[in-house]
Amino acid sequence: MKPQAPLEAQLGDWLSLRPALIHIYRDRVPVEGADIVAPPGGNHYAWFLEEGGATVTSRGGTVNAHAGQWLVADPGARTQKFTPDARIISVQFEAKWPDGCQLFEEGLSVVFDDTERPELRREALSVLASLEGIFNCYPTRIRRTPLSVDLYLAMQHRGLGFLVLLTRALLDRGLAPSRVGQTDERLLAALRTLEHWPLDAPLESLDLVKAGALSHDHLARKFKAAFGLSPRKYIENRRLDFSRRMLAHSPMPVKEIASRTGFSSLSDFSTWFKRHHDLSPNQYRKAIVKLGHL
């Protein structure tokens, strides 16, 4: 794929991006996570194969990786299989816009040799060394590790250094970040309004029109042309992303998640969620817990 120059966005828009290191470890692939189906709406994973091999099948096709290679997986729905002898450096990270759109929506999964980007493995090992003694547990228990605020921020500081190098590697392979290159201030104003809209409140078109200084129909057309979805779909995606995050990373009851996303009925929320993910909220929560083994 021919490399292309990275598109730019205003600093104020980049501030809406959520980059975060979720976990990093170096170990054999846990049996529980060696052969699984990942649901949509997850996070990014980068695996360096020290031993063994891996196969990932997603919307972009099937890729295979062997020892000495990086595999950066599609964050969407996928199947992933590791050989029984697989030993990896596993980096799970988040890089999303407020509606859950990934920083890299197209072009994954990819595989590349360590020799192409030796600094990436060195940085991953450096991050691991800086966290030595903190995540000294079996991979399946990493998310339950207690951390003080200073240790968490130090973890993010080191993790962002790795994400910078990984992003450069993906950009050099021709992948383009989503939601950048927009210069129409009217659309950006409407987008910022949507980013802060209360999830339990109905979308009021008049307020959105005022923010974007365009008529309702004109705004809807231009917004969809620029971002690939309507303003109402953007809000729905924010509700979906919030629901997924709460199901994956918190013990919040499903009924409370439903209320916070504007549903007065738990059954209506479950029907809505299942329509988008082919899984009930409880099934999704169980699937993410299993996926967390990697």
C-alpha positions as CSV (number, residue, x, y, z in Angstrom):
1,M,0.0,0.0,0.0
2,K,1.4,3.4,-1.0
3,P,2.2,5.6,2.0
4,Q,0.2,8.9,2.2
5,A,0.7,12.0,4.2
6,P,-1.3,12.0,7.5
7,L,-4.2,14.3,7.5
8,E,-4.5,17.0,10.1
9,A,-7.1,18.2,12.5
10,Q,-7.3,21.2,14.8
11,L,-5.9,20.8,18.3
12,G,-9.4,21.4,19.7
13,D,-10.7,18.4,17.7
14,W,-7.8,16.1,18.7
15,L,-8.7,16.8,22.3
16,S,-11.8,14.8,21.7
17,L,-9.8,11.6,20.9
18,R,-9.5,9.1,23.8
19,P,-6.1,7.4,23.7
20,A,-5.3,5.1,26.6
21,L,-3.1,2.0,27.3
22,I,-5.5,-0.7,28.7
23,H,-2.9,-3.3,29.4
24,I,0.5,-4.7,28.4
25,Y,2.0,-8.1,29.3
26,R,4.6,-10.6,28.0
27,D,3.6,-14.2,28.5
28,R,2.2,-17.4,26.9
29,V,-1.2,-16.8,25.5
30,P,-3.7,-17.9,28.1
31,V,-5.7,-21.0,27.2
32,E,-8.9,-19.0,27.7
33,G,-8.0,-16.6,25.0
34,A,-6.3,-18.7,22.4
35,D,-9.3,-19.3,20.2
36,I,-12.1,-16.8,20.5
37,V,-14.6,-14.7,18.6
38,A,-14.3,-11.0,19.4
39,P,-17.5,-8.9,19.4
40,P,-17.7,-5.5,17.6
41,G,-16.9,-2.3,19.3
42,G,-13.7,-3.4,21.1
43,N,-10.3,-1.9,21.5
44,H,-7.1,-2.1,19.4
45,Y,-4.7,-4.9,20.0
46,A,-1.0,-5.1,18.9
47,W,0.7,-8.5,19.4
48,F,4.3,-9.2,18.9
49,L,4.8,-13.0,18.4
50,E,7.9,-14.1,20.2
51,E,7.1,-17.7,19.6
52,G,4.3,-19.6,17.8
53,G,1.8,-18.1,15.4
54,A,-1.6,-16.4,15.1
55,T,-4.4,-16.0,12.6
56,V,-7.0,-13.2,12.6
57,T,-10.1,-13.1,10.3
58,S,-12.1,-9.9,10.1
59,R,-13.8,-7.6,7.6
60,G,-10.5,-7.0,5.9
61,G,-9.8,-10.7,5.3
62,T,-7.5,-13.2,7.0
63,V,-3.9,-12.4,8.1
64,N,-1.3,-14.8,9.6
65,A,1.6,-13.9,11.8
66,H,4.6,-16.0,13.0
67,A,7.5,-15.5,15.4
68,G,9.3,-12.2,14.8
69,Q,6.2,-10.3,13.5
70,W,3.7,-7.8,14.8
71,L,0.0,-8.3,14.3
72,V,-2.2,-5.3,14.8
73,A,-5.8,-6.6,14.9
74,D,-8.9,-5.1,13.5
75,P,-10.8,-3.7,16.6
76,G,-14.1,-4.8,15.1
77,A,-15.8,-8.2,15.0
78,R,-13.2,-10.9,14.3
79,T,-12.0,-14.4,15.1
80,Q,-8.5,-15.0,16.4
81,K,-6.6,-18.1,16.9
82,F,-3.1,-18.6,18.5
83,T,-1.0,-21.8,18.2
84,P,-0.6,-23.7,21.5
85,D,3.1,-22.6,21.8
86,A,2.3,-18.9,21.2
87,R,4.2,-16.5,23.4
88,I,3.4,-12.8,22.9
89,I,3.9,-9.2,24.0
90,S,0.3,-8.1,24.1
91,V,-0.6,-4.4,24.1
92,Q,-4.3,-3.5,24.3
93,F,-5.1,0.2,23.8
94,E,-8.0,2.5,23.1
95,A,-8.0,5.2,20.5
96,K,-11.6,6.4,19.9
97,W,-13.6,9.4,19.2
98,P,-16.6,10.2,21.4
99,D,-19.1,8.2,19.4
100,G,-16.8,5.1,19.5
101,C,-15.4,5.5,16.0
102,Q,-11.8,4.1,16.0
103,L,-8.8,6.3,15.1
104,F,-8.1,3.7,12.4
105,E,-11.3,2.4,11.0
106,E,-10.0,1.0,7.7
107,G,-7.0,-1.1,6.7
108,L,-6.7,-3.5,9.7
109,S,-5.7,-6.2,10.4
110,V,-2.0,-5.8,9.4
111,V,1.2,-7.9,9.9
112,F,4.7,-6.6,9.6
113,D,8.2,-7.9,10.5
114,D,10.0,-6.7,13.6
115,T,12.9,-5.7,11.3
116,E,10.7,-3.0,9.8
117,R,10.1,-1.3,13.1
118,P,12.6,-2.6,15.7
119,E,12.0,0.5,17.8
120,L,8.4,-0.7,18.4
121,R,9.5,-3.9,20.3
122,R,12.2,-2.0,22.2
123,E,9.6,0.6,23.3
124,A,7.1,-2.2,24.4
125,L,9.9,-3.9,26.4
126,S,10.8,-0.5,28.0
127,V,7.1,0.0,29.0
128,L,7.1,-3.5,30.5
129,A,10.3,-2.8,32.4
130,S,8.8,0.5,33.8
131,L,5.8,-1.4,35.0
132,E,7.7,-4.3,36.5
133,G,6.2,-5.4,39.8
134,I,2.9,-3.7,39.1
135,F,1.3,-6.2,36.6
136,N,3.0,-9.3,38.1
137,C,-0.1,-11.4,37.9
138,Y,-1.6,-13.9,35.4
139,P,-2.8,-12.0,32.3
140,T,-6.5,-12.7,33.1
141,R,-6.2,-10.7,36.3
142,I,-4.5,-7.6,35.0
143,R,-7.6,-5.5,34.9
144,R,-8.2,-6.1,38.6
145,T,-4.8,-4.7,39.5
146,P,-5.2,-1.9,42.1
147,L,-3.4,1.3,41.0
148,S,-2.9,4.7,42.6
149,V,-3.5,7.8,40.5
150,D,0.2,8.5,40.1
151,L,1.0,4.9,38.9
152,Y,-1.9,5.0,36.5
153,L,-0.8,8.3,35.0
154,A,2.8,7.0,34.8
155,M,1.4,4.0,33.0
156,Q,-0.4,6.2,30.5
157,H,2.7,8.4,30.0
158,R,4.8,5.4,29.0
159,G,2.0,3.8,27.0
160,L,1.4,6.9,24.9
161,G,5.1,6.7,23.8
162,F,4.4,3.2,22.4
163,L,1.2,4.4,20.7
164,V,3.1,7.2,19.0
165,L,5.5,4.7,17.4
166,L,2.7,2.3,16.5
167,T,0.7,5.1,14.9
168,R,3.7,6.1,12.8
169,A,4.1,2.5,11.7
170,L,0.5,2.3,10.6
171,L,0.6,5.7,8.8
172,D,3.7,4.6,6.9
173,R,1.7,1.5,5.7
174,G,-0.9,3.8,4.2
175,L,-3.6,3.7,6.9
176,A,-5.3,7.0,7.4
177,P,-6.8,8.3,10.7
178,S,-10.6,8.8,10.8
179,R,-12.4,12.1,11.4
180,V,-9.6,14.4,10.3
181,G,-9.2,16.8,7.4
182,Q,-12.4,18.7,8.1
183,T,-12.1,22.5,7.9
184,D,-15.8,23.6,7.8
185,E,-16.2,25.4,11.1
186,R,-20.0,25.0,10.9
187,L,-19.7,21.2,10.8
188,L,-17.0,21.2,13.5
189,A,-19.3,23.3,15.8
190,A,-22.2,20.9,15.2
191,L,-19.8,18.0,15.9
192,R,-18.6,19.5,19.2
193,T,-22.2,20.0,20.2
194,L,-23.0,16.4,19.6
195,E,-19.9,15.3,21.5
196,H,-21.3,16.9,24.7
197,W,-25.0,16.1,24.2
198,P,-26.5,14.3,27.3
199,L,-27.0,10.7,26.4
200,D,-30.3,10.4,28.2
201,A,-31.8,13.5,26.4
202,P,-33.5,13.5,23.0
203,L,-31.6,15.3,20.2
204,E,-33.1,18.7,19.6
205,S,-32.6,19.7,16.0
206,L,-33.0,23.4,16.7
207,D,-30.1,23.5,19.1
208,L,-27.9,21.6,16.6
209,V,-28.9,23.9,13.8
210,K,-28.0,26.9,15.9
211,A,-24.6,25.4,16.6
212,G,-23.9,24.6,12.9
213,A,-25.5,27.8,11.5
214,L,-27.1,25.8,8.8
215,S,-30.6,24.8,8.0
216,H,-31.7,21.4,9.3
217,D,-31.7,19.6,5.9
218,H,-28.5,21.3,4.8
219,L,-26.7,20.4,8.0
220,A,-27.8,16.8,7.8
221,R,-26.5,16.4,4.2
222,K,-23.2,18.1,4.8
223,F,-22.6,16.3,8.1
224,K,-23.2,12.9,6.6
225,A,-21.0,13.8,3.6
226,A,-18.2,14.9,5.9
227,F,-18.4,12.2,8.6
228,G,-20.3,9.3,7.0
229,L,-23.3,9.3,9.3
230,S,-26.2,11.6,10.3
231,P,-26.2,13.6,13.5
232,R,-28.8,11.2,15.0
233,K,-26.7,8.2,14.1
234,Y,-23.7,10.0,15.8
235,I,-25.7,10.3,19.0
236,E,-26.8,6.6,18.7
237,N,-23.2,5.6,18.3
238,R,-22.2,7.5,21.4
239,R,-24.9,5.7,23.3
240,L,-23.7,2.4,22.0
241,D,-20.1,3.2,22.9
242,F,-21.1,4.2,26.4
243,S,-23.1,1.0,26.8
244,R,-20.2,-1.1,25.6
245,R,-17.7,0.7,27.9
246,M,-19.9,0.2,30.9
247,L,-20.5,-3.4,30.1
248,A,-16.8,-4.0,29.5
249,H,-15.1,-2.0,32.2
250,S,-17.6,-1.5,35.1
251,P,-19.9,-3.5,37.3
252,M,-22.8,-1.1,36.5
253,P,-26.1,-2.9,36.4
254,V,-27.6,-3.2,32.9
255,K,-30.7,-1.4,34.1
256,E,-28.7,1.6,35.1
257,I,-26.9,1.6,31.8
258,A,-30.2,1.6,30.0
259,S,-31.4,4.6,32.1
260,R,-28.3,6.6,31.4
261,T,-28.7,6.1,27.7
262,G,-32.3,7.3,27.7
263,F,-34.2,4.1,27.9
264,S,-37.0,3.8,30.4
265,S,-37.5,0.1,29.7
266,L,-34.8,-2.5,30.2
267,S,-36.3,-4.7,27.5
268,D,-36.3,-1.9,25.0
269,F,-32.6,-1.2,25.8
270,S,-31.8,-4.9,25.4
271,T,-33.6,-5.2,22.1
272,W,-31.8,-2.1,20.8
273,F,-28.4,-3.3,21.9
274,K,-28.9,-6.8,20.5
275,R,-30.0,-5.3,17.1
276,H,-26.6,-3.7,16.8
277,H,-24.4,-6.4,18.2
278,D,-26.3,-9.7,17.8
279,L,-25.7,-10.2,21.6
280,S,-27.7,-9.2,24.6
281,P,-26.0,-6.8,27.0
282,N,-25.2,-9.7,29.4
283,Q,-23.9,-11.8,26.6
284,Y,-21.7,-9.0,25.4
285,R,-20.3,-8.5,28.9
286,K,-19.4,-12.1,29.1
287,A,-17.8,-12.1,25.7
288,I,-15.6,-9.0,26.6
289,V,-14.5,-10.6,29.8
290,K,-13.3,-13.6,27.8
291,L,-11.6,-11.3,25.3
292,G,-9.8,-9.6,28.2
293,H,-7.6,-12.6,28.5
294,L,-5.5,-11.2,25.7
